[in-house]
Amino acid sequence: MEQKDTIKDLLYEKMSNEQNDFIENLKHLPPEKIIQSAYEKVMRDDILMLFEDDFLDDKQIKALLRLERPLSACYDEWLKNDYTYMDMLRDTVDDFSENLARSQEQAKKKKRSEPER
C-alpha cells in the first residue's frame, strides 16, 4: 500500500505542477483569452481534485505518470466524452426548485391553518 501512496503522490504532484503552470500562463493572457479558458481551468481543477481520492489502481497511476502532461490528457479525454454538465446542472436546478416550491407551499398551508392572533 505504501508504494501505491508514493506513486499516487507523485502523480498528484505532477498534475498539480501542470495545473499551476497552466494558471501562471493564463495570468499573462489578455482578459478575453482568460475568460475563454475559464471552463478548461475549472474542469482541470475538478479533474485534479479527483486525484485526492483513491480510485485508480497501480497500473492506471503508472500509466498516467508516464505521460508528459497527464492532466491535459485527462482534460482532452473529457472533451471527447458524451457526458454533459448541463444535464447535471439542469437536474440539480430542477430538483432544488421543486423542493423549494414544495417547501414554500407547505409553509403557506401551515400559515393559513394557524389561528390569527
Buried (B, 14 or more C-beta within 10 A) or exposed (E): EEEBEEBBEEBBEBBEEBBEEBEEEBEEEEEEEEEEBEEBBEBBEEBBEEBEEEEBEEEEBBEBBEBEBBBBBBBEEBEEEEEEEEEEEEEEEEEEEEEEEEEEEEEEEEEEEEEEE
